[in-house]
Structures are given as structure tokens and as C-alpha cells.
Amino acid sequence: MSDRASKALAEASLPGEPRTYDARSKRSGVPLTTLYYRKHGRPSKEEKAQGQQYLTPSEEKALEKYLKLIADFGNPVRIKCLPTLAFSIARQRSTNRATKPPGKNWPRGFQKRHPALKSRRVKAIAWERHENNIYDKITHWFEVIGEVLQDPAILPENVYNMDETGVMLCMLSSIKVLIRKYDPRDYRGAGVKRTMVTAIECISANGRSLLPMIIWLATTHRSNWTMFPTPGWHYACSESGYTDSKISLEWLKRVFDPQTREQANQKPRVLICDGFGTHETLEALEFCFENNILLCRLPSHTSHKLQPYDVGVFAPLKAAYRDEAKRLFQGGTNTVGK
């Protein structure tokens, strides 16, 4: 109870003051009739408004906490996405009546009820300006992620790092050859079309790796592209050979969630990834929100310093791939294909 009438009724009487509505009304400035009706159960305007709000106070408080958290993670929610998150909460509420999305003015009202949040227009800045404040960004990121990981509900086995890497299916990037002593050329024709294949990998903080998703530069996947059995692997295709918003969502639904849901046992899952826009679509954000997945992106332009996969996993993987390709070329293979 936070309105004036409720506070006036809850306050103790002053010494010598009669315990009457009239005395409390004179001391608090609240009309006598308001005190009388409040004492007999009439709700305040705030309480009436809460009954008419799209979300309950506890639901709004949970949403506010979530918005603050992922904003600290460097992944703030766009205002136009806010109604979708509210609609997702309302759908999960047990009710017999059909649930409708909130009105167009709901985000503005939500922000007024939660002054700890504010809207801000953000814009991209040049790489040079990012480099100038990279220390502050990294320091802040570790402070935020450190506080989150201290939460007893977040276990190491539920903290994941996801990244993608690509390899070119063609000739070796560099080989040793014999040429004339003063020949200045240090390049050669590739001879074949350069084709990119991308792998999405994910590993937990306790060392458990998930089955990968392989992305072909193609329109459809062909089974004869894999020479050896790969049970549990997932495959996708894109025109660029890289991931996109559709494939990112597909990876969340088909790979990450099924392989981590049971172990999480309804506890929060933290997914650390690079700050690419493809991981931040409305559908992906809604899916993560509904399934208690905290999407934590690395600060922009810092993955070369912070991304564990780049140095710890992908660098040795690419070195092993180059060694294997070199062995194949020495055996007479001209190109490496799908």
C-alpha cells in the first residue's frame, strides 16, 4: 500500500490524539470519506489501474529486470520489440479467455511506470572510436558478466559460448614452389571457385560441447557431400555460406535448446556470442525470453580479444585442417570440396 490514504491509516496515532478518522484526516490532509472507504475495502486508483493493466505488477517487475540485464549484456531491446515480450508473458498466464497483444501505447505506459528504464537512440560508430574506449568496454563487460555468474541459479554447465568459423574449400592458401631466383611474384591463381563452409560450434563452461551445425554455400543440402557418418549433426544452406537471422533462429531451436534444456532443468541458460545482428532478431529474442535463455553478446569489435572460441578452439582447428589439406595435396589431390 503506497497511496496517501493507506499510509495515513497505517501510521500510529500521536500521543493524546483521538483514534478517529477526523483526526487522521486533519493530520494527513486526506479527505475523511477517502479514509473511511479505504478502511472498508475500497481500492485506490492505483490498485484499480493495476487490475486493468495488461501485465500484473509482478510480471512487469520481472520484465523490467530482464530488460536491465540484457541491456547490461550489451543487447538492449528495441522499443518496438517490447509488446512482443509482453504478449509472450501474457500467453503463458493460465486463463480461459483469448489473449490479445498489448495496445500501441502500452510501451509508453510501461516506461512511465518504470522510471529506472529510459529510451535512447543509439547509432553505430567507427572502428577507430571503438578502439579508443575498448578498455572501458571490456572492463564493464567483465563486471556485468561477473555479477551474473555469481547468481547461485546460474551453474557453469548452463553457461555456453557459441561462435562460428569458416574454411575455404579450394587450394591451399600458400605453398612452397620453385621459381626463378629474381621472380617477384608471390601469388598464383586459385584455379577453382572459392567456396566457404561455416560451422557453428557451442561449448559449456564445464567443457561439454554440443553437436555442430554446418552451413553450406548452396540452396539445398545433398547427402553425398558427407563421406563419413555424422549422427546428430545439423546442416543448413545459405547463399553466402555464412549464418543469417533465419539460420541463427534455426540453430537456437534445433541445436542449442534440445541439447541443453534437460540439463538446465528450468534454470537460466547463459549464451555468450559475438555481437552480430543476426543473433538479435525479434523471433530469436522472443524464443530466448520464453525459454529462460540469457543472450549475452560480447562488446562490439572485441571478439578478437574476448571470444574464447577464436583462440582456444578455432585456431587449432584451422591449423589441423590446413595440415590435413596439405597431406591430401601431397598425395595428389588438387582441390578440397564439400
C-alpha positions in Angstrom: 0.0 0.0 0.0 1.7 3.2 -1.2 -1.1 5.7 -1.6 -1.7 8.5 0.9 -4.8 7.1 2.4 -3.3 3.7 3.1 -0.2 5.3 4.7 -2.4 7.5 6.9 -4.3 4.5 8.1 -1.1 2.6 8.8 0.6 5.3 10.8 0.3 5.2 14.6 -1.7 7.8 16.4 0.2 10.7 18.1 0.2 10.9 21.9 -3.1 12.3 23.0 -4.6 12.2 19.5 -8.0 10.5 19.3 -8.1 7.4 17.1 -10.8 8.8 14.7 -11.0 9.3 11.0 -11.4 13.0 11.6 -8.1 13.3 13.5 -6.2 11.3 10.9 -7.7 13.3 8.1 -6.6 16.6 9.6 -3.1 15.3 10.2 -2.5 13.7 6.8 -4.6 16.0 4.6 -6.5 13.0 3.2 -10.3 13.6 2.9 -12.3 11.9 5.7 -14.5 9.9 3.3 -11.5 8.6 1.5 -10.0 7.2 4.7 -13.4 5.7 5.6 -13.9 3.9 2.3 -10.3 2.7 2.2 -10.6 1.2 5.6 -13.7 -0.7 4.5 -12.0 -2.2 1.4 -12.5 0.3 -1.4 -9.4 0.0 -3.7 -7.2 3.0 -4.5 -6.9 4.4 -8.0 -3.5 2.7 -8.4 -5.0 -0.6 -7.3 -7.8 -0.2 -9.8 -5.4 0.6 -12.6 -3.3 -2.5 -11.8 -6.4 -4.7 -12.4 -6.8 -3.1 -15.8 -3.1 -3.3 -16.8 -2.0 -5.7 -19.5 0.6 -7.3 -17.1 0.4 -7.8 -13.4 2.8 -5.8 -11.2 4.9 -8.9 -10.6 5.1 -9.7 -14.3 6.1 -6.1 -15.1 8.8 -6.3 -12.4 10.2 -9.5 -13.9 10.2 -7.9 -17.4 11.9 -4.8 -16.1 14.6 -7.0 -14.5 15.1 -8.9 -17.8 15.4 -5.7 -19.8 18.0 -4.3 -17.5 20.0 -7.5 -17.5 20.3 -7.9 -21.3 20.9 -4.2 -21.7 23.9 -4.7 -19.4 24.9 -7.6 -21.5 25.1 -5.2 -24.4 22.0 -6.4 -26.1 19.3 -3.8 -25.3 15.8 -4.5 -26.5 14.4 -2.2 -29.2 11.2 -0.5 -28.1 9.2 -2.0 -31.0 10.1 -5.5 -29.6 8.6 -4.7 -26.1 5.0 -5.5 -27.0 6.1 -8.9 -28.3 7.8 -9.8 -25.0 4.7 -8.6 -23.0 2.5 -10.7 -25.3 4.7 -13.7 -24.6 4.3 -13.3 -20.9 0.5 -12.9 -21.2 0.2 -16.1 -23.3 1.9 -18.1 -20.5 -0.6 -16.9 -18.0 -3.4 -19.5 -17.3 -6.7 -18.0 -18.4 -9.7 -19.2 -20.3 -10.1 -16.1 -22.4 -8.1 -15.4 -25.6 -5.0 -13.3 -25.2 -4.6 -10.3 -27.4 -1.4 -8.3 -27.9 -1.0 -5.0 -25.9 -2.1 -1.7 -27.4 0.2 0.6 -29.4 0.5 2.9 -26.4 1.5 0.2 -23.9 5.3 0.6 -24.2 5.0 4.3 -23.3 2.9 3.5 -20.2 5.3 0.7 -19.2 8.2 3.1 -19.3 6.3 5.7 -17.2 5.6 3.0 -14.6 9.3 2.0 -14.5 11.4 5.2 -14.3 14.6 3.1 -13.9 14.3 2.5 -17.6 14.7 5.1 -20.3 14.7 5.2 -24.1 17.7 6.3 -26.0 18.6 6.4 -29.7 21.9 4.6 -30.4 23.9 4.7 -33.5 26.9 2.9 -34.9 30.4 4.5 -34.5 33.6 4.0 -36.4 36.1 1.3 -35.6 38.7 3.9 -34.5 36.3 5.3 -31.9 35.6 1.8 -30.6 39.4 1.2 -30.3 39.7 4.3 -28.2 37.4 3.1 -25.4 37.9 -0.7 -25.7 39.4 -0.9 -22.3 36.4 0.6 -20.6 34.0 -1.6 -22.6 35.9 -4.8 -21.7 36.1 -3.8 -18.0 32.4 -3.0 -17.9 31.6 -6.3 -19.6 33.5 -8.4 -17.1 31.9 -6.5 -14.2 28.4 -7.3 -15.6 29.1 -10.9 -16.5 30.9 -11.4 -13.2 27.8 -10.3 -11.2 25.5 -12.6 -13.3 27.7 -15.6 -12.9 27.7 -15.1 -9.1 24.0 -15.9 -9.1 23.5 -19.3 -7.5 20.9 -20.2 -10.0 23.4 -20.0 -12.9 25.5 -23.1 -13.0 28.8 -23.5 -15.0 27.2 -26.3 -17.0 24.5 -23.9 -18.1 26.9 -21.2 -19.4 27.7 -21.6 -23.1 29.9 -19.9 -25.6 28.8 -20.0 -29.2 30.8 -18.9 -32.3 31.1 -19.7 -36.0 34.1 -20.2 -38.2 34.6 -20.8 -41.9 37.0 -22.6 -44.1 37.6 -22.2 -47.8 37.2 -25.3 -50.0 39.9 -24.8 -52.6 43.6 -25.0 -53.0 45.9 -24.3 -50.1 46.3 -20.6 -49.3 50.1 -20.8 -49.6 52.5 -23.5 -50.7 56.3 -23.7 -51.4 57.3 -23.8 -55.0 60.4 -23.4 -57.1 60.7 -20.3 -59.3 63.4 -18.2 -60.9 65.6 -16.5 -58.4 64.5 -13.0 -59.2 60.8 -13.6 -59.9 58.9 -11.1 -57.7 55.5 -12.8 -57.9 54.3 -14.4 -54.6 50.8 -15.4 -55.7 49.1 -17.8 -58.0 45.6 -18.4 -59.5 43.3 -20.3 -57.3 42.1 -22.4 -60.3 38.7 -23.1 -58.7 35.9 -21.1 -57.4 36.4 -20.3 -53.7 33.6 -21.8 -51.6 33.0 -21.1 -48.0 31.7 -23.7 -45.5 30.8 -22.4 -42.0 30.5 -24.4 -38.8 28.5 -23.2 -35.7 30.0 -24.6 -32.5 29.0 -24.3 -28.9 30.6 -25.4 -25.7 29.7 -25.1 -22.0 31.8 -23.6 -19.2 32.4 -27.2 -17.8 33.7 -28.4 -21.2 30.7 -30.1 -22.7 30.5 -29.5 -26.5 27.2 -29.5 -28.5 26.8 -31.2 -31.9 27.6 -28.6 -34.6 25.6 -27.1 -37.4 27.3 -27.0 -40.8 26.3 -24.3 -43.3 26.8 -24.9 -47.0 27.0 -22.3 -49.7 24.1 -23.8 -51.5 20.3 -23.7 -51.8 19.7 -27.3 -50.7 21.7 -29.9 -48.8 22.9 -33.1 -50.5 23.6 -36.2 -48.5 26.6 -37.2 -50.8 28.5 -34.1 -49.5 29.4 -36.0 -46.4 31.7 -39.1 -46.9 31.5 -40.3 -43.3 28.5 -40.7 -40.9 27.9 -37.7 -38.8 25.0 -38.7 -36.5 23.3 -35.8 -34.7 25.0 -33.1 -36.9 22.7 -30.5 -38.3 23.0 -28.9 -41.8 21.8 -25.6 -43.3 22.3 -23.7 -46.5 22.7 -20.1 -47.3 23.5 -18.1 -50.4 26.7 -16.7 -48.8 27.9 -19.7 -46.9 27.6 -17.7 -43.6 24.9 -17.7 -40.9 22.0 -15.3 -41.2 19.0 -14.5 -39.0 17.0 -17.5 -40.2 19.8 -19.9 -39.6 20.5 -18.4 -36.2 17.0 -19.0 -35.1 17.1 -22.5 -36.5 20.2 -23.2 -34.6 18.6 -22.0 -31.3 15.6 -24.2 -31.8 17.1 -27.3 -33.4 20.5 -27.4 -31.8 21.0 -25.4 -28.7 17.7 -25.7 -26.9 17.2 -29.5 -27.4 20.7 -30.3 -26.3 20.7 -28.1 -23.2 17.1 -27.9 -22.0 17.0 -31.2 -20.0 20.3 -30.4 -18.2 19.2 -26.9 -17.3 16.1 -28.3 -15.6 14.3 -24.9 -15.9 17.3 -22.9 -14.6 18.7 -20.0 -16.6 21.0 -20.6 -19.5 23.5 -18.0 -20.5 24.6 -18.0 -24.2 27.7 -15.8 -24.9 28.2 -14.9 -28.5 29.5 -12.2 -30.8 27.5 -9.0 -31.2 26.2 -9.7 -34.7 22.7 -8.5 -35.7 21.7 -12.0 -36.9 21.6 -13.1 -33.3 19.3 -10.3 -32.2 16.2 -10.7 -34.4 12.8 -10.4 -32.8 12.0 -14.1 -33.2 15.3 -15.1 -31.5 14.8 -12.6 -28.7 11.2 -13.9 -28.1 12.4 -17.5 -28.1 15.2 -16.8 -25.6 12.8 -14.9 -23.4 10.2 -17.7 -23.3 12.8 -20.4 -22.6 14.9 -18.6 -20.0 17.9 -18.1 -22.2 20.0 -15.0 -21.4 21.6 -13.9 -24.7 24.9 -12.2 -23.7 26.8 -10.7 -26.6 30.5 -9.7 -26.4 31.1 -5.9 -26.8 31.3 -4.9 -30.4 34.7 -5.1 -32.1 36.2 -7.0 -29.2 35.8 -10.6 -30.3 39.4 -10.8 -31.4 40.3 -10.2 -27.7 37.4 -11.8 -25.8 36.0 -14.6 -27.9 37.3 -17.9 -26.3 36.5 -20.0 -29.4 38.7 -17.9 -31.7 42.0 -18.6 -29.9 41.2 -21.7 -27.8 39.4 -23.8 -30.4 39.2 -22.5 -33.9 42.8 -21.6 -34.2 44.0 -25.2 -33.6 41.1 -26.5 -35.7 42.1 -24.4 -38.7 45.7 -25.4 -38.2 44.7 -29.1 -38.2 42.5 -28.5 -41.3 45.5 -26.9 -43.2 47.7 -29.8 -42.2 45.1 -32.3 -43.5 44.6 -30.4 -46.7 48.4 -30.3 -47.2 48.6 -34.0 -46.7 45.9 -34.5 -49.3 47.6 -32.2 -51.8 50.9 -34.1 -51.3 49.0 -37.3 -52.2 47.8 -35.9 -55.5 44.5 -34.2 -54.6 44.0 -30.9 -56.5 41.2 -29.3 -54.5 39.2 -29.8 -51.3 35.5 -29.9 -52.0 32.4 -30.4 -49.9 
